[in-house]
Amino acid sequence: MKKAGANIYTFLIFLFLYAPILVLIVFSFNDTDTGSRTVWSGFSLRWYRKLFEDRLILEALRNTLIIAVVSAAASTVLGTMAAIGINSMRRLPKRIVMNITNLPMVNPEIVTGVSLMLLFVSAVKLFGGRSLGMGSLFAAHITFCLPYVILSVLPKLRQMDPNLYEAAQDLGCPPVRAFFKVVLPEIMPGIVTGLIMAFTLSIDDFVISYFTSGTTQTLPIYIYSMTRKRISPEINALSTVLFAVVMALLVIINVRSFRERDGRLKKEEV
Amino acid sequence: MKSDSKLLSAPYTVWMTVFIVLPMLLVGYFAFTDRSGSFTMENILSVGQYSNVFLRSIWLGAVATVVSLGLGYPLAYIVSKMNARRQNVMVMLVMLPMWMNFLLRTYAWMTLLEDNGLINSMLAAVGLPRVHMINTAGAVVLGMVYNYIPYMILPLYSVLTKIDRSVIEAAQDLGASSREVFLKVVVPLSMPGVISGVTMVFVPAVSTFIISKMLGGGGNLLIGDLIDMQFLGSAYNPNLGSAVSLVLMVIILICMGIMNQFDDGEAAGGGGMLI
């Protein structure tokens, strides 16, 4: 009896979480001329066709991917270097740096967004140069990704035995090579986690991009303008495509991690 | 190694100074100056005119946080009692909607709540009167709960699964009823998760501007909308906007300070991010 209650409750919560997404997906296949989002009038793929012919959406998608790749790569390199440095800092400087690092995570996104906007607008006013666009978006995205990279690399560094690096050097390995052969493999899982997080955060970000993009469109910004102006089932089609991509990625990642786990278990058995 | 590796963080230190510290100082500078750049208290003082907006934001954010806690705790508890494999699936299912852009998730609710939306069509189909739902405060709270409830469930779950089974068994051995075990053992031990969940829901909820814009119509102005209007909206006034942002930051710092009072500090960040 208790079990049934728990099951019903779980079901209801997941219904709440998934019903809106399901409705979005169903109505992306709706064959309607009026663009109605709530009256079903037959199956069609017309909104998908329209979506892939929409040059603005494709351009926004391209911008989003460029920004995500560049800022994930840059913040991973910069953040990993920073984490190594922070790890060997003394107490007080470490505390100061970590508190500032936490600031973008603790602060409401909108405050981070407007503060960066003030910075870029003031910089343009003072030094001239181009107005907000891809450049300011790169800087903003790298900034809000960095803390996540640092916080996923730092624990791995702490877990690592510091003697390993010195042992490698004692055995005649030059420092740079010792770093790449000993330290890097050891902290790699943290770096990969940081990279993935930075990439997904960047793709998904709306609030900070909204304040720092000028007239440049990213996908979330374009979606926002779609919901403000013309409302068309194209958004539903777009949501469905994005949802399918995310699902596929998650399945791949999970299958991989299950395999790894199985592999590890087998190794332990041997 | 030490001195070499400290140098590695130099580029980050420079980056951080330019893109985190300097922008924050700029917010402070703009908040205390007028358009010509001379010092003034006027911006901070005129924030007082918007106290109703602040109160509404805090109220709606608090309601959304309490509802998320009320709905999320039982689910986290149920999931934490499942076997390992089902737990993984459930956690995935909680996280999956978060991977969909939150504008799209909120948009989905727009289509459901509209006067001619799906819920109202369904009500009409079974002969019930239509209910006006969109552009109400309730719709805004619903949007907040929907978007942020995973941030409540995940830290709660991660704390609940870490509770030592033997502590619960000890309580049972000593004659505690299942109710007592839950209230006197499980709930206190899950407090770090409650605290990080509450912070992770309250902070974005109180500062949102999209949800109120999309689901609240024009009548449910929140702090976020006020800031947005000063920077990118019709009422362009970055000085006032900075002052509002500064006040918002202070409010959130105070709220987090209060929350941390409940935390005994031992398992700080025990819930934290799961991703």
HADDOCK unambig.tbl for C-alpha pairs under 7 A between the chains (distance, minus, plus):
assign (segid A and resid 6 and name CA) (segid B and resid 78 and name CA) 6.53 0.50 0.50
assign (segid A and resid 10 and name CA) (segid B and resid 75 and name CA) 6.19 0.50 0.50
assign (segid A and resid 17 and name CA) (segid B and resid 146 and name CA) 6.88 0.50 0.50
assign (segid A and resid 20 and name CA) (segid B and resid 108 and name CA) 5.34 0.50 0.50
assign (segid A and resid 20 and name CA) (segid B and resid 109 and name CA) 6.24 0.50 0.50
assign (segid A and resid 21 and name CA) (segid B and resid 105 and name CA) 6.90 0.50 0.50
assign (segid A and resid 21 and name CA) (segid B and resid 108 and name CA) 6.58 0.50 0.50
assign (segid A and resid 24 and name CA) (segid B and resid 108 and name CA) 6.02 0.50 0.50
assign (segid A and resid 37 and name CA) (segid B and resid 111 and name CA) 6.76 0.50 0.50
assign (segid A and resid 38 and name CA) (segid B and resid 117 and name CA) 6.05 0.50 0.50
assign (segid A and resid 38 and name CA) (segid B and resid 118 and name CA) 5.75 0.50 0.50
assign (segid A and resid 78 and name CA) (segid B and resid 12 and name CA) 6.27 0.50 0.50
assign (segid A and resid 81 and name CA) (segid B and resid 8 and name CA) 5.22 0.50 0.50
assign (segid A and resid 81 and name CA) (segid B and resid 9 and name CA) 5.72 0.50 0.50
assign (segid A and resid 82 and name CA) (segid B and resid 8 and name CA) 5.99 0.50 0.50
assign (segid A and resid 82 and name CA) (segid B and resid 9 and name CA) 3.91 0.50 0.50
assign (segid A and resid 82 and name CA) (segid B and resid 12 and name CA) 5.74 0.50 0.50
assign (segid A and resid 84 and name CA) (segid B and resid 5 and name CA) 6.20 0.50 0.50
assign (segid A and resid 84 and name CA) (segid B and resid 8 and name CA) 6.98 0.50 0.50
assign (segid A and resid 85 and name CA) (segid B and resid 5 and name CA) 4.83 0.50 0.50
assign (segid A and resid 85 and name CA) (segid B and resid 6 and name CA) 4.20 0.50 0.50
assign (segid A and resid 85 and name CA) (segid B and resid 7 and name CA) 6.57 0.50 0.50
assign (segid A and resid 85 and name CA) (segid B and resid 8 and name CA) 5.27 0.50 0.50
assign (segid A and resid 85 and name CA) (segid B and resid 9 and name CA) 4.63 0.50 0.50
assign (segid A and resid 86 and name CA) (segid B and resid 6 and name CA) 6.88 0.50 0.50
assign (segid A and resid 86 and name CA) (segid B and resid 9 and name CA) 6.60 0.50 0.50
assign (segid A and resid 88 and name CA) (segid B and resid 2 and name CA) 5.96 0.50 0.50
assign (segid A and resid 88 and name CA) (segid B and resid 5 and name CA) 6.86 0.50 0.50
assign (segid A and resid 88 and name CA) (segid B and resid 6 and name CA) 6.43 0.50 0.50
assign (segid A and resid 89 and name CA) (segid B and resid 6 and name CA) 6.57 0.50 0.50
assign (segid A and resid 107 and name CA) (segid B and resid 249 and name CA) 6.85 0.50 0.50
assign (segid A and resid 108 and name CA) (segid B and resid 203 and name CA) 6.30 0.50 0.50
assign (segid A and resid 108 and name CA) (segid B and resid 204 and name CA) 6.23 0.50 0.50
assign (segid A and resid 108 and name CA) (segid B and resid 207 and name CA) 6.31 0.50 0.50
assign (segid A and resid 110 and name CA) (segid B and resid 207 and name CA) 6.97 0.50 0.50
assign (segid A and resid 111 and name CA) (segid B and resid 245 and name CA) 5.94 0.50 0.50
assign (segid A and resid 115 and name CA) (segid B and resid 23 and name CA) 4.77 0.50 0.50
assign (segid A and resid 115 and name CA) (segid B and resid 24 and name CA) 5.95 0.50 0.50
assign (segid A and resid 115 and name CA) (segid B and resid 26 and name CA) 6.89 0.50 0.50
assign (segid A and resid 115 and name CA) (segid B and resid 27 and name CA) 5.85 0.50 0.50
assign (segid A and resid 116 and name CA) (segid B and resid 19 and name CA) 6.94 0.50 0.50
assign (segid A and resid 116 and name CA) (segid B and resid 23 and name CA) 5.59 0.50 0.50
assign (segid A and resid 118 and name CA) (segid B and resid 23 and name CA) 6.76 0.50 0.50
assign (segid A and resid 118 and name CA) (segid B and resid 26 and name CA) 6.79 0.50 0.50
assign (segid A and resid 119 and name CA) (segid B and resid 23 and name CA) 5.43 0.50 0.50
assign (segid A and resid 119 and name CA) (segid B and resid 26 and name CA) 6.97 0.50 0.50
assign (segid A and resid 143 and name CA) (segid B and resid 19 and name CA) 6.62 0.50 0.50
assign (segid A and resid 204 and name CA) (segid B and resid 101 and name CA) 5.88 0.50 0.50
assign (segid A and resid 224 and name CA) (segid B and resid 103 and name CA) 6.70 0.50 0.50
assign (segid A and resid 239 and name CA) (segid B and resid 104 and name CA) 6.61 0.50 0.50
assign (segid A and resid 243 and name CA) (segid B and resid 100 and name CA) 6.21 0.50 0.50
assign (segid A and resid 246 and name CA) (segid B and resid 99 and name CA) 6.85 0.50 0.50
